[in-house]
């Protein structure tokens, strides 16, 4: 059985374990599936991230261990490719929202999100890609190449007839507004120029990675991040493609939209292009900082299985989230932002699943404590349910809403006057879809809290 990701990290998994029960097909991929010890911790209710679809449905097939059992049965079959098409398995994998909670919370650290990528790559190889999936996968390219689609999205959102048409022919729920690109995307003009001086007080130079969704949909976040970093005394420039790279005018992208739809060759091309742009900065001693958790975690984790070698490994090992960088600088006593008091304001903070998966919420706490007299609290909630495009898809909107309503939306409605921080693009979209217009990125909060802002 041919596999499409590099599963060599699991080559010794289960060795010497008489109970590993490794399936006979799939090689190291089968070992990655078989690391599950079937403790069924993922099938318990509680304040955990993993298995949002199980949490709202109670269907054991939708837990990490349930998916493992179905996958092991398929990979142990005499006809594995036929068995991988089993409808029960297909539904279980389709309803995995790739939260990565299992990689952090599962006792065996089963990485079901990555296993799903391989599963989807197998399906794409057999069956090709559906129109809707192709449309979402190629988002980084059409946003750049087809600006005429932007007004079409706005028109669709305002026309019930077009919304119903998009549900019938593409599978986009007529009940959901699509994210609308900003009138003007983020520009490199001023923000891409370093500050006039390079700090000599030990502060590192910062290279800001502006992801596809920040660039096209919420450029204010990148502008705010630049303002905060420069106010803190850091030299900042924005990462740009190499002049000799394919499409040098198109913004950099981490390739995640391709990866999560099983288009691995396209994902490799994006990650290679990105690493070629970032590596010279890292070799020069600069720090690369990203704004979107799913983008940064993709480079640290899933992109490492694409077989692209040391350059991608170096980028993945060194890139930091915006909040991680600020927290590190606080610890090093190099960050001194002139922030005004927020005595009269309460803040609720919702963490993106991937922030939680890498432990970045500790960094969020440390940074939020910089604001004087700041009353903030973390929302104890699992996945918001948007999960990329999951919450926009006609057949999934009800489950996506159930995820949002399980803990997140009630917590927001309980504090209607609080300001809301959510660093995940999908999380903010889900809140807005459900009628809450408050969510902002941490960078915007800090910019607005700057003295004199």
HELIX and SHEET records of a PDB file:
HELIX    1   1 UNK A    8  UNK A   10  5                                   3    
HELIX    2   2 UNK A   28  UNK A   34  1                                   7    
HELIX    3   3 UNK A   41  UNK A   43  5                                   3    
HELIX    4   4 UNK A   52  UNK A   57  1                                   6    
HELIX    5   5 UNK A   60  UNK A   62  5                                   3    
HELIX    6   6 UNK A   64  UNK A   75  1                                  12    
HELIX    7   7 UNK A   80  UNK A   83  1                                   4    
HELIX    8   8 UNK A   87  UNK A   94  1                                   8    
HELIX    9   9 UNK A  101  UNK A  105  1                                   5    
HELIX   10  10 UNK A  112  UNK A  127  1                                  16    
HELIX   11  11 UNK A  131  UNK A  137  1                                   7    
HELIX   12  12 UNK A  139  UNK A  145  1                                   7    
HELIX   13  13 UNK A  148  UNK A  158  1                                  11    
HELIX   14  14 UNK A  160  UNK A  169  1                                  10    
HELIX   15  15 UNK A  212  UNK A  217  1                                   6    
HELIX   16  16 UNK A  219  UNK A  231  1                                  13    
HELIX   17  17 UNK A  256  UNK A  259  1                                   4    
HELIX   18  18 UNK A  264  UNK A  283  1                                  20    
HELIX   19  19 UNK A  293  UNK A  300  1                                   8    
HELIX   20  20 UNK A  302  UNK A  305  5                                   4    
HELIX   21  21 UNK A  310  UNK A  318  1                                   9    
HELIX   22  22 UNK A  322  UNK A  331  1                                  10    
HELIX   23  23 UNK A  353  UNK A  357  1                                   5    
HELIX   24  24 UNK A  361  UNK A  368  1                                   8    
HELIX   25  25 UNK A  390  UNK A  392  5                                   3    
HELIX   26  26 UNK A  397  UNK A  403  1                                   7    
HELIX   27  27 UNK A  404  UNK A  408  3                                   5    
HELIX   28  28 UNK A  409  UNK A  414  1                                   6    
HELIX   29  29 UNK A  425  UNK A  433  1                                   9    
HELIX   30  30 UNK A  442  UNK A  449  1                                   8    
SHEET    1   A 4 UNK A 236  UNK A 238  0                                        
SHEET    2   A 4 UNK A 206  UNK A 209  1                                        
SHEET    3   A 4 UNK A 287  UNK A 290  1                                        
SHEET    4   A 4 UNK A 320  UNK A 321  1                                        
SHEET    1   B 3 UNK A 375  UNK A 378  0                                        
SHEET    2   B 3 UNK A 346  UNK A 350  1                                        
SHEET    3   B 3 UNK A 419  UNK A 422  1                                        
END                                                                             
